[in-house]
Amino acid sequence: MAYLVEITPRAENDLAQIYRRIARAAPYRGPIWFDRFEGAIQSLSNFPERLPELPKLSSPGRIVRQLLFGRRRQTGHAAGPAQSEKATVRGRRADRSDPLPHSIWMMVRFRAVDYTVSFDHLADTDFERFTYDLLEHKEFFNLNWRKGTGLSTSPADNGRDIVAETETIEVDGARRVETWFIDCKRFKKGVPPKELQNLLNWATAERPDVVLFVVSNFLSNPAKTFLENYRRNNNPPFRIKYWELPQLQRLAPKILLRKYGATDEPIKSLTAILKAESEFYDRVWYDRHKLTIEMHRSGKRKLKRDVLRSAKKGARAIEKRYGKKNLGPYSDVDWGILLGKLQAMRWILGDGWISDSVWLR
């Protein structure tokens, strides 16, 4: 079974800080080690059950496994298939004379996927447009798509299909804006090394912070070897990254993949929608039930004995179904989100929108 590896934005930011640290300390070995480490994390998409389970960190709703990487003890933790909402990355070194981290503790999330993603049917310009939308989704700003024409093909763009900026947060909390040069490569086969040279030449001249190759499938092995040799021989003043098909599948929201016809995953079934609607309704009813009980006890509203008995019986059934600790109390924000989900489910099922005044607490 295939799995989708998910790393939260906070963890990605921590990884960027680790990269900058080791790249400064070991300009050649650092980036190569980091690329291999990222590859080991992404390998969790295939048969994560091969990793040993850590019983002390696992729970009934979350399995924690240990990933060992490198000749020394590089450790990480992968939680799935049910997992917490946040991922964290912490690095430490046992030997301060060695610039590479002795160990990294990382929580990543992975879940089973039964669908495929493909960009082979897109034209080059459509793949660039997809990349532009993806960067917007990842909160890049000042995006400049260097298409330069309304035609289906683009003129010479000096190796940069898109120029964008993003904000990073340093270890001390300082904020810094980075400039990225992005080159989109839509190839049905592996991208050859010669396709990478143009962007690298322009990046050497203009010195962005990051050079990113977005690849519809994969870089060829010679291309990856070329990038490793380029780092070693040139020590460029910018970071070199590439997003291949597995990373695009992880980074892109499903609605964006559907927009470009890049996924065959079916839309949720009517049964799944009805099940979700029933759960949201139960949660709203339970919250209103608790409020009604408080009003009954304070004398503001009196309930008949048989009504009270029936309501308490229904509340106990909901507590058993979802767990009492998972049923509130809700903040005003959480309450609004809950009502929004319920209304969305009912709208999909054919109901009209309900006035907010109906749900005032």
Buried (B, 14 or more C-beta within 10 A) or exposed (E): EBBBBBBBEEBBBBBBBBBBBBBEEBBEBBBBBBBEBBEBBBBBBEEBEEBEEEEEBBEEEBBBBEBEBBEBEBBBBBBBBEBEEEBEBEBEBEEEEEBBBBBBEBBBBBEEBEEEBBBEEBEBBBBBBBBBBBBEEEEBEEBEBBBEEEEEEBEEBBBBBBBBBBEBBEEEEEEEEBBBBBBBBBBEEBBBBEBBEBBBEBBBEEEBBBBBBBBBBBBBEEBBEBBBEBBEEEEBEBBBBBBBBBBBBBBBEBEBBBBBEBBEBEEEEEEEBEEBBEBBEBBBBBBEBBEBBEEBEEEEEEBEEEEBEEBEEBBEEBBEEBEEEEBBEBEEEEBEEBBEBBBBBBEBEEEEEEEEEEBEE
